[in-house]
Amino acid sequence: MKTNEDNMKSDVLIIGSGAAGLSLALNLSHYNLNIILISKQKLSESSTYYAQGGVAAVFDKADSIESHTTDTLIAGAGICDENAVKFITENARNSLEWLIENTNVHFDTIIKNNKQLFHLTKEGGHSHRRILHSADATGLAIQSSLQEQVQLKNNIVILEHHSAIDIIKSTDTKQAIGCSVLDNKNKNIFNILSKVTILATGGASKVYQYTSNPDISSGDGIAMAWRAGCRVANLEFNQFHPTCLYHHESRNFLLTEALRGEGAYLVRPDGTRFMQDYDARKELAPRDIVARAIDFEMKKLGADCMYLDISHKDKSFIVSHFPNIYHKLKDLNIDITKQKIPVVPAAHYTCGGVFVNLNGETDIQNLYAIGETSYTGLHGANRMASNSLLECIVMARSASFDILKKIPTLKEPMFFESCKKSNLMNSDEEVIIQHNWHELRLFMWDYMGIVRSDKRLARALRRACLLEEELQEYYSKYKITSNFIELRNLVLVSKLMIECALSRKESRGLHYNIDYPFKDDEPHPTILKPND
């Protein structure tokens, strides 16, 4: 790996270490390329690591790609990109077979007619059992397996505890040539130059007060791409997972949708079921419907939470299918084989993102975005369960093929002066960052949450614009920290989310505005372009 004082140089720079970034790195590792992969915290800290349910693909003979496609289009509420849906569902099985072959990841199996088959579960929105899983910790299994293989590759340099700041573009052709980076431990800022740069930084659910996501989900890739000149799309569609544990000792523990897939009921505090009042599919309705139903019941009853109940199932079945959840909640004095589980909706997934094609290419030459950072059109107005990990793996494969074709023709970016901001002062105003952080997450929850109105959205936009002005002044005066980088990105992405929400004059999927409760006859994605 070439270096020059404060700069590094590589063929490929991957920003992010979840399923998308690691899959891409592993796909490219078999070729004579120098690869740098940066992770904001430790390598394993990603949304993938915490994913419980599984990954969707057609492995059952009774199922079909056409059915998977149709289910996804229905869940997306009329604004999926059909070509993207078909591309990803058609490449689902071969991408997972690649993953299994190259990482030895273990998915649960059963013996049927003397044959070993994958044990497939069914989740909300799916018409068939097509969810491959590893007990109730599928993300952990995928993350660990990918990580183990990537760490064995001599041509991959891994930089943990490094925060990406901004995409670097060439002055002549306006193409991406790398990224400025903060070493979070020694506080040094330097450039990583590369022929190709890939954003795989995950979503932006940390804009909300309550989220199932880890702290790293701060919209970094979306914000960097926007500042570089890329379009974004559908950022008004923020998925709230219906069932996050409501407990003072564990505020972001997710209760997988597979619980409902295996027969768990959603009930009021008095034990009565309510989903039949909202949708014929009851507990297996798409997430947007279930989340709004829980939110409505909580507000109607003045309750702090609703409950998820699987205690009517056999204890051995519960413990064998959901061992991690069982033991986690047992430690919190909740025995799910006997007791109802208190749940609330929480921000879970960013369905919109950086506008890309089916190779993962953005509007900026040699800049890619994959995984939750991107908008492929797969999810539309609502992501169907277990399509997220699938998108990561399929799009990482697709991007790798395009990069391998393109990279022999690309010139090495030239070293240039380091981006150190050595003349800036150290800030003693970290308390301001923390205050602004809490304010942002609170007003996004209150005004840009599960149910919205134009008045609430206008209030949120005013606050976001004021915060953006304050942060710009801070950025010009003080040395930056990882907390500042995250807050800067969160404020920008929040503003983009609100602008998308204000431009949609209807209610659809995850976006519900009480001022426009009906659907448009001719729906379309919301696309924002810088400088419009």
Backbone hydrogen bonds, N-H to C=O, Kabsch-Sander energy under -0.5 kcal/mol:
donor,donor_aa,acceptor,acceptor_aa,energy
2,K,9,K,-0.7
4,N,7,N,-2.1
7,N,4,N,-2.3
8,M,191,N,-2.2
9,K,2,K,-2.3
10,S,193,L,-2.3
11,D,34,N,-1.7
12,V,34,N,-2.1
13,L,196,V,-2.5
14,I,12,V,-0.5
14,I,36,I,-3.0
15,I,13,L,-0.5
15,I,198,I,-2.9
16,G,14,I,-0.8
16,G,38,I,-2.4
18,G,200,A,-0.6
22,L,18,G,-2.7
23,S,19,A,-1.9
24,L,20,A,-2.2
25,A,21,G,-2.3
26,L,22,L,-2.5
27,N,23,S,-2.4
28,L,24,L,-2.2
29,S,25,A,-1.2
31,Y,28,L,-1.6
33,L,31,Y,-2.6
35,I,33,L,-0.6
35,I,155,N,-2.6
36,I,12,V,-2.7
37,L,157,V,-2.9
38,I,14,I,-2.5
39,S,159,L,-2.6
45,E,42,K,-1.7
46,S,44,S,-1.2
50,Y,46,S,-0.7
50,Y,47,S,-0.7
51,A,47,S,-0.7
51,A,48,T,-1.4
55,V,132,L,-2.2
56,A,386,S,-2.7
57,A,130,R,-2.2
59,F,57,A,-0.9
63,D,60,D,-1.7
68,H,64,S,-2.1
69,T,65,I,-2.7
70,T,66,E,-2.6
71,D,67,S,-2.7
72,T,68,H,-2.0
73,L,69,T,-2.4
74,I,70,T,-2.4
75,A,71,D,-2.5
76,G,72,T,-2.0
77,A,74,I,-1.6
78,G,73,L,-1.2
79,I,76,G,-1.3
81,D,377,G,-2.7
82,E,80,C,-0.8
85,V,81,D,-2.4
86,K,82,E,-2.6
87,F,83,N,-2.4
88,I,84,A,-2.5
89,T,85,V,-2.6
90,E,86,K,-2.5
91,N,87,F,-1.3
92,A,89,T,-0.8
95,S,91,N,-1.6
96,L,92,A,-2.2
97,E,93,R,-2.6
98,W,94,N,-2.0
99,L,95,S,-2.2
100,I,96,L,-2.8
101,E,97,E,-2.5
102,N,98,W,-2.4
103,T,99,L,-1.6
104,N,100,I,-1.9
105,V,99,L,-0.5
107,F,105,V,-0.6
108,D,133,H,-3.3
110,I,117,L,-3.1
112,K,110,I,-0.6
112,K,115,K,-3.1
115,K,112,K,-1.3
117,L,110,I,-3.2
117,L,115,K,-0.7
119,H,108,D,-2.7
120,L,118,F,-0.8
121,T,131,I,-1.9
125,G,284,L,-1.6
126,H,123,E,-2.1
130,R,121,T,-1.3
130,R,128,H,-0.8
131,I,121,T,-2.1
132,L,55,V,-2.4
132,L,130,R,-0.8
135,A,133,H,-0.5
137,A,134,S,-2.5
138,T,52,Q,-1.7
139,G,51,A,-2.5
140,L,51,A,-0.7
141,A,137,A,-1.8
142,I,138,T,-2.5
143,Q,139,G,-3.2
144,S,140,L,-2.6
145,S,141,A,-1.9
146,L,142,I,-2.6
147,Q,143,Q,-2.8
148,E,144,S,-2.3
149,Q,145,S,-1.6
150,V,146,L,-2.6
151,Q,147,Q,-2.3
152,L,148,E,-0.5
152,L,149,Q,-0.9
153,K,150,V,-1.4
156,I,153,K,-1.2
157,V,35,I,-3.1
157,V,155,N,-0.5
158,I,156,I,-0.6
159,L,37,L,-2.8
159,L,157,V,-0.5
160,E,158,I,-0.7
161,H,41,Q,-1.9
162,H,39,S,-2.4
163,S,182,L,-2.7
164,A,162,H,-0.5
165,I,180,S,-3.3
166,D,180,S,-0.6
168,I,178,G,-2.5
170,S,175,Q,-2.5
174,K,170,S,-0.9
176,A,365,Q,-2.6
177,I,168,I,-3.2
178,G,168,I,-0.7
179,C,192,I,-2.4
180,S,166,D,-2.7
181,V,190,F,-3.2
182,L,163,S,-3.0
183,D,181,V,-0.5
183,D,188,N,-3.1
184,N,161,H,-2.1
184,N,182,L,-0.9
187,K,183,D,-1.9
190,F,181,V,-2.4
191,N,6,D,-0.6
192,I,179,C,-2.8
193,L,8,M,-3.2
193,L,191,N,-0.5
194,S,177,I,-1.9
195,K,10,S,-0.8
195,K,11,D,-0.5
196,V,11,D,-1.7
197,T,366,N,-2.5
198,I,13,L,-2.8
199,L,368,Y,-2.9
200,A,15,I,-2.9
200,A,198,I,-0.6
206,K,217,S,-2.3
207,V,204,A,-1.8
208,Y,205,S,-1.8
209,Q,441,R,-1.2
211,T,209,Q,-0.5
212,S,347,A,-2.4
213,N,347,A,-0.6
217,S,214,P,-1.8
218,S,216,I,-2.5
219,G,203,G,-2.3
223,A,219,G,-2.5
224,M,220,D,-2.7
225,A,221,G,-2.4
226,W,222,I,-2.2
227,R,223,A,-2.4
228,A,224,M,-1.6
229,G,225,A,-0.8
229,G,226,W,-1.1
230,C,225,A,-2.6
232,V,528,L,-2.0
233,A,353,G,-2.4
234,N,526,T,-2.6
237,F,234,N,-1.5
238,N,236,E,-1.3
239,Q,237,F,-0.6
239,Q,349,Y,-3.1
241,H,239,Q,-0.6
241,H,346,A,-2.5
244,C,242,P,-0.6
244,C,344,V,-2.7
245,L,253,F,-3.2
246,Y,342,P,-2.6
247,H,245,L,-0.9
250,S,247,H,-1.3
253,F,250,S,-0.5
254,L,252,N,-0.6
255,L,243,T,-2.5
256,T,254,L,-0.7
259,L,256,T,-1.6
260,R,257,E,-0.5
261,G,257,E,-2.1
262,E,258,A,-1.7
263,G,260,R,-1.5
264,A,259,L,-2.4
265,Y,309,D,-2.9
267,V,265,Y,-0.5
267,V,307,Y,-2.9
268,R,272,T,-2.7
271,G,268,R,-2.3
274,F,266,L,-1.0
277,D,274,F,-2.1
278,Y,275,M,-1.7
279,D,275,M,-2.0
282,K,279,D,-1.9
284,L,281,R,-2.2
285,A,282,K,-1.7
289,I,286,P,-0.6
290,V,286,P,-1.9
291,A,287,R,-3.0
292,R,288,D,-2.0
293,A,289,I,-2.0
294,I,290,V,-2.3
295,D,291,A,-2.5
296,F,292,R,-2.7
297,E,293,A,-2.5
298,M,294,I,-2.5
299,K,295,D,-2.1
300,K,296,F,-2.8
301,L,297,E,-2.3
302,G,298,M,-1.2
303,A,298,M,-1.9
306,M,343,V,-2.3
307,Y,267,V,-2.3
308,L,341,I,-2.6
309,D,265,Y,-3.1
310,I,308,L,-0.5
313,K,310,I,-2.0
318,I,314,D,-2.2
319,V,315,K,-2.7
320,S,316,S,-2.1
321,H,317,F,-2.1
322,F,318,I,-2.5
326,Y,322,F,-2.6
327,H,323,P,-2.4
328,K,324,N,-2.5
329,L,325,I,-2.6
330,K,326,Y,-2.0
331,D,327,H,-1.8
332,L,328,K,-0.6
332,L,329,L,-0.6
333,N,330,K,-1.7
334,I,329,L,-2.8
335,D,333,N,-0.5
336,I,334,I,-0.9
338,K,335,D,-2.2
339,Q,335,D,-3.2
341,I,308,L,-3.0
343,V,306,M,-3.0
344,V,244,C,-2.3
346,A,241,H,-1.9
347,A,210,Y,-2.3
348,H,239,Q,-3.5
349,Y,239,Q,-1.8
351,C,237,F,-2.0
351,C,349,Y,-0.8
352,G,237,F,-0.5
353,G,233,A,-2.0
354,V,373,T,-2.7
355,F,231,R,-2.1
356,V,375,Y,-1.8
357,N,361,E,-1.4
360,G,357,N,-2.0
362,T,367,L,-2.4
367,L,364,I,-1.9
368,Y,197,T,-2.7
369,A,360,G,-2.4
370,I,199,L,-2.4
373,T,370,I,-0.8
374,S,371,G,-1.8
375,Y,354,V,-3.2
376,T,374,S,-0.5
381,A,76,G,-2.6
382,N,379,H,-1.9
385,A,124,G,-0.8
387,N,384,M,-1.7
391,E,387,N,-2.1
392,C,388,S,-2.0
393,I,389,L,-2.0
394,V,390,L,-2.8
395,M,391,E,-2.6
396,A,392,C,-1.7
397,R,393,I,-1.7
398,S,394,V,-2.3
399,A,395,M,-2.7
400,S,396,A,-2.1
401,F,397,R,-1.9
402,D,398,S,-1.7
403,I,399,A,-2.8
404,L,400,S,-2.4
405,K,401,F,-1.4
406,K,402,D,-2.0
407,I,403,I,-3.0
409,T,406,K,-1.8
410,L,407,I,-1.3
424,L,421,K,-1.6
425,M,477,K,-1.8
432,I,429,E,-1.2
433,I,429,E,-1.1
434,Q,430,E,-2.1
435,H,431,V,-2.4
436,N,432,I,-2.8
437,W,433,I,-2.4
438,H,434,Q,-2.2
439,E,435,H,-2.4
440,L,436,N,-2.7
441,R,437,W,-2.1
442,L,438,H,-1.9
443,F,439,E,-2.5
444,M,440,L,-2.2
445,W,441,R,-1.5
446,D,442,L,-2.4
447,Y,443,F,-2.7
448,M,444,M,-1.8
452,R,512,Y,-2.8
457,L,453,S,-2.5
458,A,454,D,-2.5
459,R,455,K,-1.9
460,A,456,R,-2.3
461,L,457,L,-2.4
462,R,458,A,-2.1
463,R,459,R,-2.0
464,A,460,A,-2.5
465,C,461,L,-2.4
466,L,462,R,-2.0
467,L,463,R,-2.4
468,E,464,A,-2.2
469,E,465,C,-1.9
470,E,466,L,-2.1
471,L,467,L,-2.5
472,Q,468,E,-1.9
473,E,469,E,-1.8
474,Y,470,E,-2.1
475,Y,471,L,-2.8
476,S,472,Q,-1.3
477,K,473,E,-0.7
477,K,474,Y,-1.2
478,Y,474,Y,-2.5
479,K,425,M,-2.9
485,I,481,T,-2.3
486,E,482,S,-2.2
487,L,483,N,-2.4
488,R,484,F,-3.0
489,N,485,I,-2.1
490,L,486,E,-2.8
491,V,487,L,-2.6
492,L,488,R,-1.7
493,V,489,N,-2.7
494,S,490,L,-2.6
495,K,491,V,-2.2
496,L,492,L,-2.2
497,M,493,V,-2.6
498,I,494,S,-2.5
499,E,495,K,-2.4
500,C,496,L,-2.2
501,A,497,M,-2.4
502,L,498,I,-2.7
503,S,499,E,-1.4
504,R,500,C,-0.8
504,R,501,A,-0.7
505,K,503,S,-0.8
506,E,504,R,-0.8
507,S,518,F,-1.7
508,R,511,H,-2.3
510,L,381,A,-2.5
511,H,508,R,-2.4
512,Y,510,L,-0.7
513,N,511,H,-0.5
514,I,452,R,-2.8
514,I,512,Y,-0.5
516,Y,513,N,-1.7
527,I,525,P,-0.6
528,L,232,V,-2.7
532,D,529,K,-1.7
